[in-house]
Structures are given as structure tokens and as C-alpha cells.
Amino acid sequence: MRAISKPGLIAAFAGLLSLSACEGSYYVAEQPVEPVYERPIAPYAGMVWVDGDWAYSGERYVYRRGYWSRPRVGRTYVRGSWAHTNRGYRWNRGRWR
């Protein structure tokens, strides 16, 4: 049986790390305006509203409407937010925490 060389192992590990960081940060000069729409009625009691989210597409952010979701045991949904940096505005996605 052949042993795996250290350089080969390091290269494989570096490849895995680069795949795990596929989602990048995208910056725009101006913060987009969130569209106004009426939240639909919950399909049944106990549902949690997940606010709309922004996704980067090409050269701009596009808005994806919110939706109702089943609650996750022991977790709370934290809505996304815009961060202003010296490079411009960046969207921090909403997440379950």
C-alpha cells in the first residue's frame, strides 16, 4: 500500500477549504430599497415568518420575497441586514440561530 505524500495531502485539504468558501461577499455602491408588499396570511397557526432576502445576481442584488416556515425547535430566525463598509454595502443573509 502506498502512503499519501504530504504535499498531496496539503493540496487536497486546500481544495476542500476553497470549496467551503464558495459564497462570497458582494458590494454595491448604494443600498437597494426594500420593496413594500403585504405579508400573506399564515397557512396555519404556529408558523414563523422568514423576512425577504437579497441575493446577488450578476452585477446587482435582487430581492426575494419572504415566506412562512415551520418553526425550528430551540432556534430563532434572525433577519438579514445591510452592512456599510469602506467598499460599499454588503448584505448579511438572514439565518436560524
C-alpha positions as CSV (number, residue, x, y, z in Angstrom):
1,M,0.0,0.0,0.0
2,R,1.3,3.4,-0.9
3,A,1.5,6.2,1.6
4,I,-0.1,9.6,0.7
5,S,2.5,12.3,0.3
6,K,2.4,15.4,2.5
7,P,2.2,17.8,-0.5
8,G,-0.7,15.8,-2.0
9,L,-2.5,15.8,1.3
10,I,-2.0,19.6,1.7
11,A,-3.2,20.2,-1.8
12,A,-6.3,18.1,-1.2
13,F,-7.1,19.9,2.1
14,A,-6.6,23.3,0.4
15,G,-9.0,22.3,-2.3
16,L,-11.7,21.4,0.2
17,L,-11.2,24.7,2.0
18,S,-11.7,26.7,-1.2
19,L,-15.0,24.8,-1.9
20,S,-16.4,25.5,1.5
21,A,-16.0,29.3,0.9
22,C,-17.9,29.4,-2.4
23,E,-20.3,32.1,-1.2
24,G,-18.5,35.4,-1.4
25,S,-19.3,38.9,-0.3
26,Y,-20.6,41.3,-3.0
27,Y,-20.6,45.0,-2.6
28,V,-22.7,47.7,-4.2
29,A,-22.3,51.5,-4.1
30,E,-25.9,52.1,-2.9
31,Q,-28.1,50.1,-0.6
32,P,-31.2,48.9,-2.6
33,V,-34.6,49.9,-1.4
34,E,-36.6,47.1,0.0
35,P,-39.9,46.7,-1.9
36,V,-43.1,47.1,0.1
37,Y,-45.6,44.2,-0.1
38,E,-48.3,42.8,2.1
39,R,-47.4,39.7,4.1
40,P,-49.8,36.9,3.3
41,I,-51.8,35.2,6.0
42,A,-50.1,32.3,7.7
43,P,-51.2,28.9,6.3
44,Y,-51.8,27.7,9.8
45,A,-51.1,28.7,13.5
46,G,-47.6,28.5,14.8
47,M,-45.8,29.3,11.5
48,V,-42.8,31.7,11.6
49,W,-42.4,34.5,9.0
50,V,-39.0,34.5,7.3
51,D,-38.3,38.0,6.0
52,G,-37.4,38.6,2.4
53,D,-33.7,38.3,1.5
54,W,-31.4,39.8,-1.1
55,A,-29.4,37.6,-3.5
56,Y,-26.5,38.8,-5.6
57,S,-27.2,38.2,-9.3
58,G,-24.8,39.4,-11.9
59,E,-24.0,43.0,-11.0
60,R,-26.7,43.8,-8.6
61,Y,-28.8,42.5,-5.7
62,V,-32.3,41.2,-6.4
63,Y,-35.0,40.8,-3.7
64,R,-36.6,37.5,-2.9
65,R,-39.9,37.7,-1.0
66,G,-40.3,36.4,2.5
67,Y,-42.2,33.2,3.3
68,W,-43.8,31.2,6.1
69,S,-41.8,28.4,7.6
70,R,-42.3,25.8,10.2
71,P,-40.5,26.8,13.5
72,R,-37.2,25.1,14.3
73,V,-37.1,23.7,17.8
74,G,-34.8,25.8,20.0
75,R,-34.0,28.2,17.2
76,T,-35.0,31.8,16.3
77,Y,-34.9,33.4,12.9
78,V,-32.7,36.5,12.7
79,R,-33.5,38.7,9.7
80,G,-30.7,39.8,7.3
81,S,-29.3,43.3,7.3
82,W,-27.2,45.6,5.3
83,A,-23.6,46.5,6.4
84,H,-22.0,49.6,5.2
85,T,-18.2,49.3,4.8
86,N,-15.5,51.3,3.1
87,R,-16.1,49.1,0.0
88,G,-19.8,49.8,-0.2
89,Y,-22.9,48.0,1.0
90,R,-22.9,44.2,1.7
91,W,-25.9,42.0,2.5
92,N,-25.7,39.8,5.6
93,R,-28.2,37.0,5.0
94,G,-30.8,36.1,7.5
95,R,-30.3,32.8,9.4
96,W,-31.7,30.5,12.0
97,R,-29.8,30.9,15.3
